[in-house]
Amino acid sequence: MAEISKAELTGKTAFVSGGSNGIGAAAVRMLAEAGASVIIGYNQGEDRARALLAELPGSAHGVQQLTLEDSASVVRAGEAIAAQFPALNVLVNSAGFTKPIPHDQLDALDDAFMDTMLIANVRGPFSVIRALAPALKASGDGVIVNVSSVSAFTGAGSSIAYVASKAAIDGISMALARALGPEIRVMCVSPGAVATDFLAGRGRAQLEALMASSPLGRVTEPEDVARAIMACITHLKATTGDKIIVDGGRFLG
């Protein structure tokens, strides 16, 4: 893939949910470096979001609080973002959470946790898309990149609830690609295990051992996933409803 020009996204606007940490923060940095004006979405990480904001090149950036489980919060955030960027070019849905629950411990996956997972990881991203769809359409060349997971199609992951939530994101993305074109493209980026603090208790040594037998034999970094997100935005102009897998080939088994 050709290097992204520093001016590739000059004049473009972007919102990144879950933008204060991990994959989202890496995407924020790359979007800003390519010239975009970026709003960093966060839930409880305001200090992280503002620290990241201070690092970004340019000055036309901002932060926005939203809680995916709270519909009113998403509506308010959507209104605030649309007020700043009436024509939004890019939405990256990177927010979400997980909790390790062994797949064979069915009783440990109770209804309350299943509901919480699906609301945060499925209804939440969809509600952000719904709130920002008018601004994305207004740009005439909007793109939505949903951060999914290889769990969606391998059936492996931190919990069955997480697997279900990411499979839902893949399906929703395909449906929205049909519904929102031609003004908006919709893509998924599907990482495997990434060197972030997303999964509690998984350290660097565990990741290195996990990836040693993968075809590429190296740990996937947040920047690897962010580059795939950028490719969806800047290079794959004739692609929608598809996914880019970023896991060093480990999904091949």
N, C-alpha and C positions, 0 to 999 in steps of 0.2 A: 504494500500500500504506500502511495506517495505520502510524503510528509505534509501535514496540514499547514497551510500558510498562516502566518501570524495575522493576516488580514482576511482570512477565509470567511469569518462570521462578523466582520465589521458592519454595524448597523442592525444586526440581528438581536433578538431578545430571547431569553431562556429562563425557565423556572425549573429548579431541581428539588423535588421533595426528598427528604433524608439527605440533604446536601451538606450537612455539617460534619460528616464523618464517613470514613471508609470509602466505598465505591462512589457514593454521591459526592463527597468532597473532591475526589480525584477528577470526577467529571466537571465539577464547578471550575476547578483550576484550568482544565484544558479548554473549556468553553471561553473563559475569560482571556486566556492566552491567545485564542483564535480571534479575539475581537468582540465577542458577544457581551451584551449587558445581561447580568445574571442576578436573579433573586434566589437566595439560599433558603430553602425551606427547612424548618427544624421543628421538633416537638418540645423536648426538654433541654436541648443542648444550645441554649442561647449564647453562652460564653464561647463555645466552640465556633458557632456560626459567625459571631462578631470578630473573633480572632482570625478566622479564614477570610472574612470580608476585608480586613485590614491588609491582608497579604496580596490581594488581587490587583493586577494592573488595571489602570483606568479608574474612573470614579462613578460610573453610571450603574452601580450595583446596589443590592439591598438584601435585607433578610426578612423573612416572613414566618411567623409561628402558625402551625396548624397541627391538629390532633386528628389522625385518620379515623379514630373510633367515634369522633364527635362530628355529626353531620353539620351542625351549625358552625362549628369551627372551620370546616372545609369551605362552606359557603362564604363566610366572612373573608377567608384567605383568598378565595377566588375573586371576590369583588375588589379586594385591595390590589391584587396582582393585575387584574384587568384595568384598574384605574391607572396604574403606572405604565403598563404595556397593553394598550388597547388592541394592538396587533402583535400577538405572541408567536414567535417562530418555533420554539422548542419547548417541549415538556419532557423531563426525565423523571419517571416514577421510580425512585430508589429506596423509598422508606418502607419499612417492614420490620418484623421481628420473628424470632423462633425460640424454641425451648426444646432441648433434647428429651425425647421420650422413646424408649426402645419400641420398635414396631410390634413386637410380640406381647407387649404389656397393654392389652386392650383396655383393661379397667383403669389404667393410669391416664388414658386419654378420655377424660370425662366430657360431658356435654358443654360445660361452661368453658373449658379451654378450647374445645373445637369452635364454639361460637366466637370466642375472642380472636382466635387465629384468623378465621374467615372474614370477620368484620374488618380487622386491621389490614390483612394482606390481600383481600379481594374487594370488598365493598369500598375500602378506603381509597385505593388507587383509582377505581372506577369513578368514585365521587369527585376526585380531583380532575379527571378527564372531563366529566360532565360539566363541572364548573368552568373549565377553561376552554372548552370546545369552541364557543363563539369567538374568543380572541384568537385561537389558533386558526380558525377558518378565515378570519379577517386578514391574516397575514398573506393568505393565498398559497403559501408553501409550508404549512405547518408540519411538524413531525413529532410524534410521541414515541419515546423509547421506554418500554417497561422492563425493569430489571426482574427477570424471572429466575430460573434455576434449572440445571440439568435434572434436578429431582422431579420436575414435571413429567419427564418422559422415561426416566430410569426407574421410578418408584422407590428410589433410595433417598435418604435424607434424614434430617434431625428428628422428624416425627411424621406420622401418617398425615396429620393435620397440615403440616408444612407442604408435603407432597401434593395434597389436594389443593391447597391455596395456589401453588405455582402452576399446576395443571389448569386451574381456572383462569389464571392470568394469560396463559398461552391461548386458551380458547376465546377469551374476551378480546384479546389482541387481534385474532383473525376476524372475528365478527365485526370489530370496529374498523378494521382496514377496509372491509366492504362498505360499511355504513358511512364512513367519513371521507372517503376519496371523492374527487381528486384533490380537494383542498388540503387534506391532511393524510400523511403516511403514518402507519403504525407498525412499529417493530418491537421485537423482544431481543434482549441480550441475556444469554443463559449461562452464568458462571457455575463452576463447581465450587470446590473449597478454595477460598481466597484468604490471603493473609491480612485479615481484619479482626476486630474483636466481636464480630457478629455472633459467633457461636461461643458461648461462655465455656471456658476451660480448655479450648483448643489452642495450643501454643505452636510456636514456630517449629519445634522439633517434631511434633506430631504431623504437621503439614508436610515437612520434608520427607518423613517416612511414608506418608500417604502417597505422595507424588513421585517417589523414587521409581516406581514400576510403571508410571504412565509413559506414553510414547515420547513426550518431550522431556520428561524427567526433571522438571523444575516446578517450583511453587508459583502459583498464579498470584500476581500482585494486583492491588486495586487499579493501578495504572493500566494494566493489561485489559481489564474490563472497560475502563474509561475510554481507551483507544477504540474498542469495538463500538461503544456508544457514539463516539465521534464519527466513525466510519458510517454508521447508520444515518447520521445527520448530514454529513458533507459529501459522501461518495456514492451511497446506494440510492441514487435519486429515482431509479426505476424499480425499486423493490418496496413492497409493502406486505404486511401480514406474515412475515417470515421471522426466523430467529437466527441469531449468531451465537454459536457455542464457544465458550471461553473456559476450557478446563484442562488444557494441555493434552487433550485426547484421552483422558482417563475414562470418559463415558464409553469408550470402545470396549472396555473390559479386558 
